[in-house]
């Protein structure tokens, strides 16, 4: 196999593994809103991910040199876990299906998604950029693929969470695992 084919499959695998965590957060946040607002949250969450991935890709070499960046990202993800637990996972006695959502809550949802995108887009970009090396066409392909996978998965996940409550718990545990892994990765550098 040629080097480009090997890199192509590495990028696809990285995207399949790493785009899921972003999709879980977007899907969990969006699941708490009516369908029309859910679509807007997913759209703006994906839009933020696109912008962040482009920015992170442009500065990846610099970001790799910053010690403590993963620690900060992990701490932000712990905050996201707490917010998701309070807003999404924790059982609520009210039926949220018919509740009108005010704009401030909608904006809070978008903010939560953007914070999560900042912390979780970095691992995807670093993985894809590392695999692509100097093959910029494959790098662009990898970023586009990750966004497409994330958009599809977020839409599916947000619908599933409404039907199956255990998916919210599984998503929360997956995000918690990523947060702990990011924190551990930087802490072991200091030890």
C-alpha contacts under 8 A as a table, 3 or more apart, distances in Angstrom:
res1	aa1	res2	aa2	distance
1	X	5	X	6.38
1	X	6	X	6.79
2	X	5	X	5.43
2	X	6	X	6.55
3	X	6	X	5.22
3	X	7	X	6.15
4	X	7	X	5.03
4	X	8	X	5.97
4	X	135	X	7.83
4	X	138	X	7.93
5	X	8	X	4.93
5	X	9	X	6.39
6	X	9	X	5.36
6	X	10	X	6.24
7	X	10	X	4.97
7	X	11	X	6.11
7	X	131	X	6.09
7	X	132	X	6.06
7	X	138	X	7.67
8	X	11	X	5.24
8	X	12	X	6.30
8	X	132	X	7.91
8	X	138	X	6.61
9	X	12	X	5.04
9	X	13	X	6.14
10	X	13	X	5.20
10	X	14	X	6.12
10	X	131	X	6.51
11	X	14	X	5.06
11	X	15	X	6.06
11	X	127	X	7.85
11	X	128	X	5.58
11	X	131	X	6.33
11	X	132	X	7.22
11	X	138	X	7.93
11	X	142	X	5.72
12	X	15	X	5.16
12	X	16	X	6.17
12	X	142	X	6.81
12	X	145	X	7.57
13	X	16	X	5.11
13	X	17	X	6.30
14	X	17	X	5.26
14	X	18	X	5.89
14	X	124	X	7.30
14	X	127	X	6.50
14	X	128	X	6.65
15	X	18	X	5.21
15	X	19	X	5.33
15	X	124	X	6.85
15	X	128	X	7.45
15	X	142	X	6.98
15	X	145	X	6.97
15	X	146	X	5.13
15	X	149	X	7.70
16	X	19	X	5.90
16	X	20	X	6.75
16	X	146	X	7.41
16	X	149	X	7.32
17	X	20	X	6.08
18	X	21	X	6.06
18	X	22	X	7.69
18	X	123	X	7.25
18	X	124	X	5.56
19	X	22	X	5.64
19	X	23	X	6.39
19	X	124	X	6.77
19	X	146	X	5.54
19	X	147	X	7.44
19	X	149	X	6.51
19	X	150	X	5.41
20	X	23	X	4.96
20	X	24	X	6.06
20	X	149	X	7.73
20	X	150	X	6.34
20	X	153	X	7.03
21	X	24	X	5.12
21	X	25	X	6.58
21	X	120	X	7.18
21	X	174	X	7.27
21	X	175	X	6.53
22	X	25	X	5.39
22	X	26	X	6.30
22	X	116	X	7.09
22	X	117	X	6.41
22	X	120	X	6.24
22	X	121	X	7.27
22	X	150	X	6.64
22	X	154	X	7.98
23	X	26	X	5.14
23	X	27	X	5.79
23	X	150	X	4.89
23	X	151	X	6.90
23	X	153	X	5.59
23	X	154	X	4.37
23	X	157	X	7.53
24	X	27	X	5.10
24	X	28	X	5.93
24	X	153	X	7.59
24	X	154	X	6.21
24	X	157	X	6.60
24	X	171	X	5.85
24	X	175	X	7.97
25	X	28	X	5.12
25	X	29	X	6.14
25	X	113	X	6.77
25	X	116	X	7.09
25	X	154	X	7.83
25	X	171	X	7.51
25	X	175	X	7.78
26	X	29	X	5.32
26	X	30	X	5.98
26	X	41	X	7.60
26	X	42	X	6.31
26	X	45	X	6.51
26	X	113	X	5.83
26	X	154	X	5.71
26	X	158	X	7.69
27	X	30	X	5.12
27	X	31	X	5.92
27	X	42	X	7.38
27	X	153	X	7.65
27	X	154	X	4.33
27	X	155	X	6.22
27	X	156	X	7.43
27	X	157	X	4.99
27	X	158	X	4.05
27	X	159	X	7.81
27	X	161	X	7.89
28	X	31	X	5.26
28	X	32	X	7.33
28	X	84	X	7.40
28	X	88	X	6.78
28	X	157	X	7.01
28	X	158	X	5.66
28	X	161	X	6.86
28	X	168	X	6.55
28	X	171	X	7.67
29	X	32	X	6.10
29	X	33	X	7.98
29	X	84	X	7.14
29	X	88	X	6.93
29	X	109	X	6.20
29	X	112	X	7.84
29	X	113	X	7.33
29	X	158	X	7.61
30	X	33	X	5.71
30	X	37	X	7.72
30	X	38	X	4.78
30	X	39	X	7.70
30	X	41	X	5.94
30	X	42	X	6.64
30	X	109	X	7.55
30	X	158	X	5.78
31	X	34	X	7.82
31	X	38	X	6.61
31	X	88	X	7.98
31	X	157	X	7.86
31	X	158	X	4.30
31	X	159	X	6.35
31	X	161	X	6.24
31	X	162	X	6.14
32	X	38	X	7.76
32	X	88	X	6.68
32	X	96	X	7.37
32	X	162	X	7.74
33	X	37	X	5.89
33	X	38	X	5.38
33	X	97	X	7.82
33	X	101	X	7.10
34	X	37	X	5.50
34	X	38	X	5.85
34	X	97	X	6.97
34	X	98	X	7.98
35	X	38	X	4.81
35	X	39	X	6.21
36	X	39	X	5.39
36	X	40	X	6.66
37	X	40	X	4.99
37	X	41	X	6.20
37	X	106	X	7.90
38	X	41	X	5.17
38	X	42	X	6.20
38	X	158	X	7.90
39	X	42	X	5.13
39	X	43	X	6.02
39	X	155	X	7.85
40	X	43	X	4.95
40	X	44	X	6.06
41	X	44	X	5.23
41	X	45	X	5.82
41	X	106	X	7.85
41	X	109	X	7.32
41	X	110	X	6.14
42	X	45	X	4.99
42	X	46	X	6.00
42	X	151	X	7.12
42	X	154	X	6.88
42	X	155	X	7.08
43	X	46	X	5.23
43	X	47	X	6.07
43	X	151	X	7.96
44	X	47	X	4.84
44	X	48	X	6.03
44	X	110	X	7.04
45	X	48	X	5.16
45	X	49	X	6.22
45	X	110	X	6.68
45	X	113	X	5.76
45	X	114	X	6.41
45	X	117	X	7.65
46	X	49	X	4.90
46	X	50	X	6.17
46	X	147	X	6.89
46	X	150	X	7.47
46	X	151	X	6.33
47	X	50	X	5.12
47	X	51	X	6.38
48	X	51	X	5.22
48	X	52	X	6.02
48	X	114	X	6.21
48	X	117	X	7.10
49	X	52	X	5.07
49	X	53	X	5.88
49	X	114	X	7.58
49	X	117	X	5.72
49	X	118	X	7.77
49	X	121	X	6.80
49	X	147	X	7.30
50	X	53	X	5.22
50	X	54	X	6.27
50	X	147	X	6.77
51	X	54	X	5.25
51	X	55	X	6.25
52	X	55	X	5.08
52	X	56	X	5.90
52	X	117	X	7.36
52	X	118	X	6.66
52	X	121	X	6.98
53	X	56	X	5.04
53	X	57	X	5.85
53	X	121	X	6.24
53	X	122	X	7.42
53	X	125	X	6.29
53	X	143	X	7.13
54	X	57	X	5.13
54	X	58	X	6.30
55	X	58	X	5.24
55	X	59	X	6.50
56	X	59	X	5.20
56	X	60	X	5.54
56	X	63	X	7.95
56	X	121	X	7.98
56	X	122	X	6.62
56	X	125	X	6.64
57	X	60	X	5.14
57	X	125	X	6.08
57	X	126	X	7.72
57	X	129	X	7.12
59	X	62	X	5.42
59	X	63	X	6.20
60	X	63	X	5.00
60	X	64	X	6.18
60	X	125	X	7.61
60	X	126	X	6.63
60	X	129	X	7.63
61	X	64	X	5.40
61	X	65	X	7.06
62	X	65	X	5.53
62	X	66	X	7.12
63	X	66	X	5.41
63	X	69	X	7.82
64	X	67	X	7.93
66	X	69	X	5.96
67	X	70	X	7.70
67	X	186	X	7.12
68	X	71	X	5.00
68	X	72	X	6.30
68	X	186	X	5.81
69	X	72	X	5.24
69	X	73	X	6.20
69	X	186	X	7.75
70	X	73	X	4.87
70	X	74	X	5.95
70	X	182	X	5.09
70	X	183	X	6.13
70	X	185	X	7.12
70	X	186	X	5.97
71	X	74	X	5.08
71	X	75	X	6.26
71	X	182	X	5.90
71	X	183	X	4.34
71	X	184	X	7.51
71	X	185	X	7.53
71	X	186	X	5.45
71	X	187	X	7.10
72	X	75	X	5.15
72	X	76	X	6.23
72	X	183	X	7.53
73	X	76	X	5.08
73	X	77	X	6.17
73	X	118	X	7.96
73	X	119	X	4.82
73	X	120	X	7.66
73	X	179	X	7.33
73	X	182	X	6.91
73	X	183	X	7.64
74	X	77	X	4.97
74	X	78	X	6.27
74	X	119	X	7.38
74	X	178	X	7.36
74	X	179	X	4.14
74	X	180	X	6.30
74	X	181	X	7.51
74	X	182	X	4.99
74	X	183	X	4.99
75	X	78	X	5.04
75	X	79	X	6.51
75	X	179	X	6.79
75	X	183	X	7.04
76	X	79	X	5.09
76	X	80	X	6.32
76	X	115	X	7.53
76	X	116	X	7.69
76	X	119	X	6.98
76	X	179	X	7.95
77	X	80	X	4.77
77	X	81	X	6.09
77	X	116	X	6.65
77	X	119	X	6.86
77	X	175	X	7.20
77	X	176	X	7.23
77	X	178	X	7.92
77	X	179	X	5.28
78	X	81	X	4.97
78	X	82	X	6.31
78	X	176	X	6.54
78	X	179	X	6.01
79	X	82	X	5.09
79	X	83	X	6.27
80	X	83	X	5.04
80	X	84	X	6.03
80	X	112	X	6.88
80	X	115	X	7.88
80	X	116	X	6.81
81	X	84	X	5.12
81	X	85	X	6.05
81	X	172	X	6.27
81	X	175	X	6.77
81	X	176	X	6.31
82	X	85	X	5.10
82	X	86	X	6.21
83	X	86	X	5.16
83	X	87	X	5.88
83	X	88	X	7.92
84	X	87	X	5.16
84	X	88	X	5.16
84	X	89	X	6.37
84	X	172	X	7.24
85	X	88	X	5.56
85	X	89	X	4.64
85	X	90	X	5.51
85	X	172	X	7.31
86	X	89	X	6.49
86	X	90	X	5.59
87	X	90	X	6.85
88	X	91	X	7.88
88	X	168	X	7.37
89	X	165	X	7.63
89	X	168	X	5.81
89	X	169	X	6.39
89	X	172	X	7.92
92	X	95	X	7.54
95	X	98	X	7.07
95	X	99	X	7.72
96	X	99	X	5.24
101	X	105	X	6.51
101	X	106	X	6.82
102	X	105	X	5.54
102	X	106	X	6.44
103	X	106	X	4.84
103	X	107	X	6.01
104	X	107	X	5.01
104	X	108	X	6.10
105	X	108	X	4.90
105	X	109	X	6.22
106	X	109	X	5.08
106	X	110	X	6.40
107	X	110	X	5.03
107	X	111	X	6.08
108	X	111	X	4.97
108	X	112	X	6.12
109	X	112	X	5.11
109	X	113	X	6.27
110	X	113	X	5.09
110	X	114	X	6.18
111	X	114	X	5.07
111	X	115	X	6.16
112	X	115	X	5.25
112	X	116	X	6.18
113	X	116	X	5.08
113	X	117	X	6.03
114	X	117	X	4.87
114	X	118	X	6.18
115	X	118	X	5.17
115	X	119	X	6.45
116	X	119	X	5.24
116	X	120	X	5.84
116	X	121	X	7.97
117	X	120	X	5.15
117	X	121	X	5.24
118	X	121	X	5.65
118	X	122	X	6.78
119	X	122	X	6.13
119	X	123	X	7.97
120	X	123	X	5.87
120	X	124	X	7.13
121	X	124	X	5.29
121	X	125	X	6.18
122	X	125	X	5.16
122	X	126	X	5.98
123	X	126	X	5.17
123	X	127	X	6.01
124	X	127	X	5.13
124	X	128	X	6.11
124	X	146	X	7.91
125	X	128	X	5.21
125	X	129	X	5.79
125	X	143	X	7.31
126	X	129	X	5.13
126	X	130	X	5.80
127	X	130	X	5.19
127	X	131	X	6.22
128	X	131	X	5.14
128	X	132	X	5.98
128	X	139	X	6.44
128	X	142	X	6.20
128	X	143	X	7.36
129	X	132	X	5.09
129	X	133	X	5.98
129	X	139	X	6.08
130	X	133	X	5.45
132	X	135	X	5.32
132	X	136	X	6.98
132	X	138	X	5.99
132	X	139	X	5.35
133	X	136	X	7.71
133	X	139	X	7.94
135	X	138	X	5.47
135	X	139	X	6.32
136	X	139	X	4.79
136	X	140	X	6.19
137	X	140	X	5.22
137	X	141	X	6.18
138	X	141	X	4.86
138	X	142	X	6.00
139	X	142	X	5.08
139	X	143	X	6.35
140	X	143	X	5.20
140	X	144	X	6.21
141	X	144	X	5.20
141	X	145	X	6.04
142	X	145	X	5.10
142	X	146	X	6.15
143	X	146	X	5.16
143	X	147	X	6.37
144	X	147	X	5.23
144	X	148	X	6.28
145	X	148	X	5.10
145	X	149	X	6.08
146	X	149	X	5.15
146	X	150	X	6.00
147	X	150	X	5.02
147	X	151	X	6.11
148	X	151	X	5.24
148	X	152	X	6.27
149	X	152	X	5.30
149	X	153	X	6.00
150	X	153	X	5.16
150	X	154	X	5.87
151	X	154	X	5.28
151	X	155	X	6.35
152	X	155	X	5.44
152	X	156	X	6.44
153	X	156	X	5.13
153	X	157	X	5.94
154	X	157	X	5.11
154	X	158	X	6.03
155	X	158	X	5.43
155	X	159	X	6.58
156	X	159	X	5.41
156	X	160	X	6.24
157	X	160	X	5.01
157	X	161	X	6.05
158	X	161	X	5.38
158	X	162	X	6.79
159	X	162	X	5.49
159	X	163	X	6.90
160	X	163	X	5.17
160	X	164	X	5.76
160	X	167	X	7.23
161	X	164	X	5.12
161	X	165	X	5.60
161	X	166	X	7.67
161	X	167	X	5.72
161	X	168	X	5.80
162	X	165	X	6.79
164	X	167	X	5.92
164	X	168	X	7.79
165	X	168	X	5.57
165	X	169	X	7.07
166	X	169	X	5.11
166	X	170	X	6.25
167	X	170	X	4.95
167	X	171	X	6.00
168	X	171	X	5.07
168	X	172	X	6.09
169	X	172	X	5.06
169	X	173	X	6.22
170	X	173	X	5.16
170	X	174	X	6.20
171	X	174	X	5.03
171	X	175	X	6.25
172	X	175	X	5.22
172	X	176	X	6.10
173	X	176	X	4.94
173	X	177	X	6.08
174	X	177	X	5.11
174	X	178	X	6.43
175	X	178	X	5.11
175	X	179	X	6.23
176	X	179	X	5.05
176	X	180	X	6.21
177	X	180	X	5.22
177	X	181	X	6.07
178	X	181	X	5.02
178	X	182	X	6.13
179	X	182	X	5.22
179	X	183	X	6.26
180	X	183	X	5.13
180	X	184	X	5.97
181	X	184	X	5.09
181	X	185	X	6.04
182	X	185	X	5.20
182	X	186	X	6.68
183	X	186	X	5.54
183	X	187	X	6.07
184	X	187	X	5.00
184	X	188	X	6.00
185	X	188	X	5.71
185	X	189	X	7.01
186	X	189	X	5.29
186	X	190	X	6.97
187	X	190	X	5.29
187	X	191	X	6.44
188	X	191	X	5.05
